[in-house]
Amino acid sequence: MSTQTSATILITGATGSIGTELIRQLSAQGIAVNAMVRSPDRAKDLGQLPGVTLVQGDFDDAQSLKAALKGIEKAFLLTNSSEQAEAQQLRFVAAAKAAGVKHLVKLSQWAAHSDSPVRFLRYHAAAEAAIIASGITYTFLRPNLFMQGLLGFKDPIKADNRFFAAAGDARISLIDIRDIAAVAAVVLTTDGHANAVYDLTGPESLTHTALAEIFSAVLQRHITFVDVPEPAMKAALSGAGFPEWQAEGLLEDYAHYRLNEAATVTTTVEDVTGKPARSFGQFVADYAFLFS
C-alpha cells in the first residue's frame, strides 16, 4: 500500500518536454515542487503554476547545484542527451549526496548498459552506477522511444505525407511522455519504489510501417514511411541542426532498434499508475493538429 509523502521535491530538466509535463501533473495534484532552471526569467510560465517555485541551477556549476539541492529530500534527475550529459549527471549525484538527498529518481533509457554500443545507453548506465555507489535510495525509469519524438517529422508529414528513418522493419514499443511523467509523479510522491528499475513502454510493439498506417487512419490521409540508409538519416539530422555527437548517437539508437532490442512490451505504466499506457493511435489523435 503506497502512502502520500510531503517531501521537498526538486525537478531538474524542468523546461524540457518530460520535466514540464511532470511539473504540470504534480501541480495539478496539489504537490509543491522546486523546478531547477538555468534562467528563471525564461521560465516564468512554469513558475506561475500552483505550488511551483523556480530555483536557479546549472548542471555545469557545482555551487549552483549545492544551492538548488538545499533542503531537498527527493530529486528527479534529467539532463539533455548531450556530450556533457554524463559529467553533468555525475556532478549532480555528488551534489545530491553531499546535500543529504534521500531519494533520486533518474530518467534513464531502455536497455541502459555500460557495454552498450549506443553512447546514450552507456552514459545512462554510468550515472545509474554512480547513484547506486552513492548509497542514495534510487528509482531508475527506463523508457523506450518517445512517441513525441515523431513530432520531429511533423513538417514532412504535413508537406509530403511522408516520414523517414533508418528503422527497417524493427518493432518498437514506443511510449508517450505523458505516461513517463505519470510514473515519475507516482514514484516521487508515494512509497514502495525504493531501489527499483522500471522498464517503461507503450501498450504495443510497432514497426515504422505500422506507425504510418496508424497516422493514415487517424489523420484520414495516406502517410508513408520511407526506410532510408544511415547516411541519409544522418544528413537529415545534421540539416535539422542536430550536433554531430547527438546525430551519431541517434544512428546508434536506430541500429539498436533494428536488432529488435526495443520490441518488448511491459505493463509497468499501468502497474505503477493504475492506468494503461496510451496507444500510438491516441498520441496521433491528441497531436493531430501538429501533423495537419
Secondary structure as GFF3:
##gff-version 3
##sequence-region A 1 292
A	DSSP	beta_strand	9	11	.	.	.	ID=ss1
A	DSSP	alpha_helix	17	28	.	.	.	ID=ss2
A	DSSP	beta_strand	33	37	.	.	.	ID=ss3
A	DSSP	three_ten_helix	40	43	.	.	.	ID=ss4
A	DSSP	alpha_helix	44	47	.	.	.	ID=ss5
A	DSSP	beta_strand	52	56	.	.	.	ID=ss6
A	DSSP	alpha_helix	62	68	.	.	.	ID=ss7
A	DSSP	beta_strand	74	77	.	.	.	ID=ss8
A	DSSP	alpha_helix	85	99	.	.	.	ID=ss9
A	DSSP	beta_strand	103	107	.	.	.	ID=ss10
A	DSSP	alpha_helix	119	134	.	.	.	ID=ss11
A	DSSP	beta_strand	137	143	.	.	.	ID=ss12
A	DSSP	three_ten_helix	147	153	.	.	.	ID=ss13
A	DSSP	alpha_helix	154	160	.	.	.	ID=ss14
A	DSSP	beta_strand	162	165	.	.	.	ID=ss15
A	DSSP	alpha_helix	177	189	.	.	.	ID=ss16
A	DSSP	beta_strand	196	200	.	.	.	ID=ss17
A	DSSP	alpha_helix	208	219	.	.	.	ID=ss18
A	DSSP	beta_strand	224	227	.	.	.	ID=ss19
A	DSSP	alpha_helix	230	239	.	.	.	ID=ss20
A	DSSP	alpha_helix	244	258	.	.	.	ID=ss21
A	DSSP	alpha_helix	268	273	.	.	.	ID=ss22
A	DSSP	alpha_helix	280	286	.	.	.	ID=ss23
A	DSSP	alpha_helix	288	291	.	.	.	ID=ss24
###
